[in-house]
Every structure is written in structure tokens, then in C-alpha cells.
Amino acid sequence: MKTGYHAIYPKDFFDGIDDAYKNSFDFVQFDLGISKFFLDNLTISQLNEIKSYAEDKNIGITFHSPGDNVSLFCDYPLIRQGILDNCKLILEKANILNARHMTFHAGVYSQFKKSGDKHDYSDLAYYENILYENIKFLIDNCGDILICIENYKFNQIIKNAVKRLIHEKNPLFLTLDIAKMYDGTKIIQNDYDFYLDCKDYIREIHIHDLNNEYGSHQTIGTGTVDFKLFEKFYNDKVYVNFEVRPVEQAVISKENLSKIWEFK
């Protein structure tokens, strides 16, 4: 089983690789929403230095794309172009680092409701097509990087766009975030069934617990997530990423998961 952790607190790339090595992880996932991990201004020489450092310690590199303040639903022409240009740039640099995959949030789109009505009157077909085109752009410019869409704020529009791309034989993959499969203490059955149907396309699983006091990204065993329900999604193509911070709690989470799943 390939296990790793989500790097937020290391001071730089080298420190993040060291934390993975010292704690017996196979890879580190750097979050590109954190300014100290921005790839934009790194030179080829700097990228090669990071790559060599990781290879010397036998630590793989993966990335989580910027996701909280950008969206793959973005349709404003100049802003959309800027987002896509930046995605292309970070994918080019991630390829130099020999990163294995990059996980993306689809984001959100504008929604409009009428007074006294819960129905969304947005043009759903329009937004589905925007998302489809933007993900297709990522796929067409990914090089050797696997593009993975996560079940963040998952809805039917995202599912439709993802299924269209998969059915067209595009090399698109999925990241399964276990805690995001829950609405409170209940499994979101439609999302669970979607991932079951697309199980062969999962390339990463995000592991963290969920409780009423602190929310998600909690140490395994401190919340209400039934991890046994998700063991079936794992296979040898899937990287298991402990999205629990800091790294010391990711280590405890790995130990606790080993008592629930049969690690290979």
C-alpha cells in the first residue's frame, strides 16, 4: 500500500520530503493553495534539485491543486483563461518534478433561486459544458500527470461532466475523499454509488475522520466515519493519503487504519 500525508506545515519542499521519509510514508502531497508551495516562479534548476532530493529518499511527490478560491466552473473569459493558463503552468512544472498525480476540486457555479422555491434556476447544461471543457483542457495539457477529480461539493453536474469524459476514453481519474462522503453522520448514497460504479478510475483516497466538535480532517478513531465501508475502494493503483494535520497525527491515523483495513 502506498501511503502519504498532506503537507501544509513544512517550511519548504525539502522539509516536506523529510517528514515523509522520517515517518515511513511513500509520498508527500503538497498543497498548491499554500504560497510557500507555489510552483510558478521555480526555475528548472530548482525543480530538478527538489526532484533529486525526493528520489534520493525514495519519496514520491503528488499535488493538490489550488481549490478554495478558484473554480473549474469559471466562465468569465479573462479569469477563466488565467485559471487555465496557471493550471497548464503548474502541470508543466509538476511533470519536471516527476509528480504522479494532481487532485482537483471542480468548484462551484452561480446558483439562482426564486423566493419560496428551493429549485435552482441556473442553466445547468451550460455549467456542465464549462466544467467539461475546462477539465478536458487539463487532460490535454497534463503530460504524464494523472488528473484526479475529488468529490468536493459533489453534485449531478460534476458527475455528468466526469462521466462524459470517462466514457469518451479520456484519461481522467478520481480522488475519493472519505469524510466528504458524509452529510453529518449519514453516507451520501448517490455519491457512494457513483464511486462504486467508477471504482476502476480511483487513483487516490483521502483519509480523515469527522466529528461534531471539530468537523473533518480529524485523526482516525476520533469521529464517526465507518472506514470499513471504504476498504473495497482500495487496490494497488490507489495512493492512500492521510489528510490529517500535523504529520504526527497522520502517522497515528495510519496506525489506526491498519487495525481496520488489511494493509498489503
N, C-alpha and C positions, 0 to 999 in steps of 0.2 A: 504494500500500500504506500503510495506517495503522499506524504503529509507535509503541510507547510503552515505558515502563520501570516496574518495580515499585518504588514508593517506600517505603523503610524508614528510611533515614538522614537525609533532610531534617529541619530543625528544626521546620518547620511547613508548612502547605498552600502558602503563598506561595513558600517556598523550593523545595518540590517542583515547583511550576509553573515556577519559574525554571529549574530543572535540565532540565526537558523542553524549554523554549524554547531555552536556550543550546546544547543538544546535538541540536537539529533533530528532536526527537520530535514526534509529532502529539498524543499524550495521555500522561497520567500515571495510574498505578493506585495509589491509596492503600490501604494495608492496614489494615483496621479492627480488626485484632488488636493494633495498636500504640496505646498510650494517648494519645500526642500527636495521633493522628488520630481519636479518638473524636468522633462527631458529636453524642452525646447532649445535651450542655449548650450547644451552639452556638445562638445566637439567630438569628432570621430575618435580622436586620441583618448579623450576622457571615457567615452563609451567602451572602447576596447580595453581600457585599464579596468573598468568595472567588470566587464565580461571575463577577463583573465582571472581576476580575483575570485569570482564566483566559481569558475571552472577549477581553479586550484583547490578549492574547498569542496568541490563536487556538490555545489548548491545550485539548484535551478532557479530561474527568475520567471515570475509571471507578473501581470499588471492588472489593476482595477482602473478603468478609465475615469476621468472626471465625470461625475454623475449628479451631484446635488444642485448645481446651478447651470447646467447645460442640458439640452434635451435633443434626442434624435427625432422628436416630433417637430422641431423648429422649422418654420416655413417662411419667416421673414427673410427676403432674399439675401441681403448682405450679411446678416447674422448667421443665417444657415450656411452660407459659403465659408464664413470664418470658422464655424464649428467643424465643417468637413475638412477644410484645409489643415486645421490643427490636428484632427484625428489622423489625417494622412501623414503628417509630420511625425507624430509620436509613434505611429506604426512603423515608419521607416527606421526610427531610432531604436525601437524595441527589437526590430529584426537584427540590427547590428549587435545588440546585447544577447542575441540568440534566445529571446524570451519564448516561452512555449505557447502562452495564450494571453488574451486580454478580455476581461469581463466588462460588459457594458450594461448600464441601465437604459431602458428605452426612454424613460422620462414621462412627462405629462403633456397634454394638449389642452387648449382652451375649451372650457365647457360652459354652456349657457342653458339656464333653466327658466321656466316661467313661474310666476307666483302661484303657490298652491299645487305645484306639479313637480315630482321628483325626476321626470324624464329629461334626459339630456338632448337638446335640440341642435347640437353641433353636427357638422357634416362629417359623419363617421367614415364614410368611404374616402373622403378627401384626406383625412388624417391618416388613415391606414395606408394610403398610397404614398404620402410623405414619408412615413416610417419605413415602408418597403424600399423606397428609393434611397433613403439615407443609409439603411443597413446594407443595401446592395453596393453602395459606394465603398463602405468599409471592407466588404468582402473582396471587391475588385482591387483594393489597394492594400491588402493585408500582408502580402508577401508570404512568409512561412508561419505567420502568427495565426492561431486559431481564434476566430471571433466567436465569443460566447455571450448570449443574451441572458440576463438574470431575471428571475421572477419578482422584480421590484415594481410595486403598484401595478401588478399584472391585471390585464383586462382582455376582453374579447378582441379588441383592435390589435393589440400586440400579438395575441395568439394567431390571429388571421394572417398578419404580415409574416410572422415566423414560419407558419405552415406553408404559405405560398413559396417562400424562398427555399424551404427544405424540399418541397415537392418538385421544385424546378431543378433539383440536384445541385443547388448552391452549397458550398462548404460552410454552412452555418451550424453553430453548436450552441449548447445551453449550459448555463450555470444554475444549479439548484440551491437556493438558499432555504435551508430547512425551517428556520424560525419565521420566514416570510410566508410560509405555507399555512400559517395560523392567523385566524381572526379571534383574538382573545385566546381562549383555550380550545377552540374548535378548529379542526382541519378545514381549509378551503377546498372542498371536494373537487370542484371543477378544475382548479389548478393542479391538484394532486393527480387527477385523471389525465390531464394534458401531459404531465411529465411522465406518467406511466406509458402513455401512447408514444411518446418521443424519447423513451429511455435510452435508445441507442445513440442519441445525439448529445447526451450529457458528458461534459468533459471536466467539470469542476463541481464540487459540493461545498457550500459554506456551512460550517458547523458552529452553532452557538445556541445558548438556551434563552428562554423567555420567561420572565416572571412579572407579576403585577406591580411589584415595588420599583424595579429599575428598568423594565422593558426588555429589549433584546440585547444581544451581544454579551450575554452573561455566561459565566463558567458552567460547563455541563454538569448537571446534577443539582443546580440551584433554581431550576424552573420547572415548567410544566410540559416541555417538549417530549414527545414519545419517540426517542431516537430509533427504537427498534422498527418503527414503521418505515424507516427510510433506508435500512440496510440493503433492501432489494435494488436500490438505485445505484449501488456501488458496483464497479467492475474495474479491471486493471487499466482501463483507459481514463479513469476518473481520478483527478487530483483532489485530495481532501484537505481543505483549507480551514484552519481553526480561526474564525473571526472573533477572537476573544482577546481583549487587551487588558494589561500589557502582556508581553510574551510569556511571562511566568505563569499567567492564568491559562494561556493557550496550551502550555505543557501539561498543566493539571487536567485540562479538558481532554487532551489526547489520552492521558492515563485513564480518565473516567470513561471515555468512549470505548477503550479497549476492553472494558468489562461488559460492554453492551453488544458491540459488534465483534465478530471473529476476524481480527486483523490477519491479513495474509502477508 
